[in-house]
């Protein structure tokens, strides 16, 4: 979730060269600087452990993928995003980040962990990442914040769920590409085309956040 910080607009190049206050993370959304809200401890536990699991899977299967937290993706001339995790071909990462760690070409996978702003994760981010050309999008909804914020969740999600979307050509006249999602819950093994042999369930991934 992000909070708008000001009204002046910037290009990505201007934004990346700003001397912004330390101790915060920022995105550029439609030219405006937005401060990223600090995640919960459960959120960070889940992200850290999932990152380790995917890195190990890439090495086990020799997939040639690197897994990074919160990289800068340049989605357009006035837009950046910092997803929770990405998986990207190692050669692509090395080629793009020689001068600065900013990706202007899409990674293979983007993973977003839902917190309190579910509308952004379910409605907006799939549009942004599809337009950017990300092949596979994971929306990890562990429902960690339901007890504290019962009204800030997707009303269609009744239990911890991971939705994995594959990029396809859209039949809509509004967008060129969109995601076809498959949802997984409980003891179901998630299915990823990028990590085809990954043996992990939703329960296991959600358990990462709880230190299990």
Secondary structure, DSSP 8 states (H G I E B T S, - for coil): -EEE--S----HHHHHT----TT--EEEETTEEEEE----HHHHHHHHHHHHHHHHHHHHHT--EEEEES-EEEEETTEEE--SEEEEEHHHHHHHTSSSSEESS--SEEEEE--S-HHIIIIIHHHHHHHHT-SEEEEEE--TTTTT-TTSS-TT--S-EEEEEEEEE-SSSS-SEEEEEEEEETT-B---STTTT---BHHHHHHHHTT-
